[in-house]
Amino acid sequence: MLSAFLDGELGASQADEVRAALDSDPALRARLAKFEQADATMRDAASNVVDRRLPQSVMAMLAGEKTSVAPLKAHRPRRLGGSRFWPTALAASIALVLGLTIGVLYQGARLGNTVGSNAQIAARVAPGDPLFEALESTPSGQSVAFGEAGGSIQPMLSFASASGDPCREFMAVGSDDAVRAVACRERNSWRIDFAVRSESAGTKNGYQTASASDARLVSDYISDVMVGDAFGRETETEVMAEGWRGK
């Protein structure tokens, strides 16, 4: 509902209810501020993206991929359902935005550019991958440029999951596409559990922020898996310095 409130899509009575809740709940106000920061940062990042053609290897990997949402967690309390949610679309979407090949592992083996459209994979990013380095060492709110397509990665939010794993919401922005995703730290990798891809809609900056429905998918997913409040700057710095070991 916060995403819909931010997008101005609530009715008058619902909007008044949200305002009343915000007045009395500091944690809710802090969360709304995070959403506002994420939207503003994505617009700013998109305005600086260079429009370049993607490498042919990435285009080949994306051939036939039509899916925009890719949840991977089978144990999610709130299922999004539907055969359109293929895990492989997640890696393809991020590769599309960044113009590089994300390290995807399947049963311990690295896959090439060709992946079955409905393979049950987990998108894991290993050390040495630029995305791994961004998630590992970039504070929330800061961006890092990556890839041949002039893309950028920006962690937006860090939190602890119900399993105790530190997780991060991040944005990957390219010339024509953007992905908002959630990755959680495992022993030797970052595991990307959820992603929503949006396409450029020809706005002033070449990118239109995710629709209210897409934004709610991300916020609902985080609500499902997050325990407690999102990390503040001090906590995030501490966990980062400790190598993202669970709190």
Residue pairs with C-beta under 8 A, 6 or more apart in sequence:
1 10
1 14
1 18
1 216
2 18
2 28
2 31
2 32
2 35
2 219
3 35
3 212
3 215
3 216
3 218
3 219
4 10
4 212
4 216
5 14
5 15
5 18
5 32
6 32
6 35
6 36
6 39
6 215
7 211
7 212
7 215
9 212
10 18
21 28
22 28
22 29
22 32
27 229
30 229
30 230
31 230
34 156
34 157
34 230
35 215
35 219
37 141
37 156
38 156
38 157
38 169
38 171
38 180
39 209
41 141
41 143
41 154
41 156
41 171
42 154
42 171
42 173
42 178
42 180
42 207
42 209
43 205
43 207
43 209
44 205
45 143
45 152
45 154
45 171
45 173
46 173
46 178
46 205
46 206
46 207
47 204
47 205
47 206
48 152
49 150
49 151
49 152
49 173
49 174
49 175
49 206
49 207
50 149
50 150
50 175
51 150
51 175
51 176
51 206
52 99
52 148
52 149
52 150
52 175
53 149
54 96
54 99
54 148
54 149
55 99
55 100
55 148
55 149
57 101
57 113
58 95
58 96
58 99
58 100
58 101
58 113
60 113
60 114
61 92
61 95
61 101
61 113
61 114
61 115
62 92
62 95
62 96
64 117
65 88
65 89
65 92
65 93
65 117
66 84
66 89
67 84
67 85
67 86
67 89
68 89
68 93
68 196
68 197
68 198
69 80
69 84
69 85
69 89
69 195
69 196
69 197
69 214
69 217
70 85
70 86
70 87
70 88
70 89
70 90
70 93
70 123
70 194
70 195
71 80
71 85
71 193
71 194
71 221
72 87
72 90
72 122
72 123
72 191
72 192
72 193
72 194
73 193
73 194
73 225
76 221
76 224
76 225
77 224
78 220
78 221
78 224
80 217
86 117
86 118
87 119
87 120
87 121
87 122
87 123
88 115
88 116
88 117
88 118
88 119
88 121
89 197
90 123
90 181
90 192
90 194
90 195
91 102
91 104
91 115
91 121
91 123
91 192
92 115
93 177
93 179
93 195
93 197
94 102
94 123
94 131
94 172
94 179
94 181
94 192
94 195
95 101
95 102
96 174
96 177
96 197
97 149
97 151
97 172
97 173
97 174
97 177
97 178
97 179
97 197
98 130
98 131
98 146
98 147
98 149
98 151
98 153
98 172
98 174
99 146
99 147
99 148
99 149
99 150
99 151
99 174
100 130
100 146
100 147
100 148
100 151
101 113
102 123
102 125
102 129
102 131
103 110
103 124
103 125
103 126
103 128
103 129
103 131
103 132
104 110
104 111
104 115
104 121
104 123
104 124
105 111
105 121
105 122
105 124
105 126
105 189
106 115
106 119
106 121
106 122
110 126
111 121
115 121
122 191
123 191
123 192
124 186
124 189
124 190
124 191
124 192
125 131
125 132
125 135
125 183
125 189
125 190
125 191
125 192
126 132
126 188
126 189
127 188
127 189
130 144
130 146
130 147
130 153
131 146
131 153
131 172
131 190
132 189
132 190
133 144
134 144
134 146
134 153
134 155
134 170
135 153
135 155
135 168
135 170
135 183
135 185
135 190
136 190
136 240
136 244
137 240
138 144
138 153
138 154
138 155
139 155
139 233
139 236
139 237
139 240
140 155
140 156
140 157
140 158
140 168
140 231
140 233
140 236
141 154
141 155
141 156
142 154
142 155
143 152
143 153
143 154
144 152
144 153
144 154
145 151
145 152
146 152
146 153
147 174
149 174
149 175
150 174
150 175
151 172
151 173
151 174
151 175
152 172
152 173
153 170
153 171
153 172
154 170
154 171
154 173
155 168
155 169
155 170
156 168
156 169
156 170
156 171
156 180
157 168
157 169
157 222
157 230
157 231
158 166
158 167
158 168
158 169
158 230
158 231
158 235
158 236
158 239
159 166
159 167
159 168
159 169
159 222
159 226
159 227
159 228
159 229
159 230
159 231
160 166
160 167
160 226
160 227
160 228
160 231
160 246
160 247
161 167
161 184
161 225
161 226
161 227
162 225
162 226
162 227
163 184
164 246
164 247
165 184
165 185
165 186
165 246
166 184
166 185
166 239
166 244
166 245
166 246
166 247
167 182
167 183
167 184
167 185
167 193
167 225
167 226
168 182
168 183
168 184
168 190
169 180
169 181
169 182
169 218
169 222
170 180
170 181
170 182
170 183
171 178
171 179
171 180
171 181
172 178
172 179
172 181
173 207
175 200
175 206
176 199
176 200
176 206
177 197
177 198
177 199
177 200
178 197
178 198
178 207
178 210
179 195
179 196
179 197
179 198
180 195
180 196
180 198
180 210
180 214
180 218
181 192
181 194
181 195
181 196
182 192
182 193
182 194
182 195
182 218
182 221
182 222
182 225
183 190
183 191
183 192
183 193
184 190
184 191
184 193
185 191
185 244
185 246
193 221
193 225
194 218
194 221
196 210
196 214
196 217
196 218
198 207
198 208
198 209
198 210
198 211
198 214
200 206
200 207
200 208
201 207
201 208
202 208
209 215
210 218
231 239
235 247
239 245
239 247
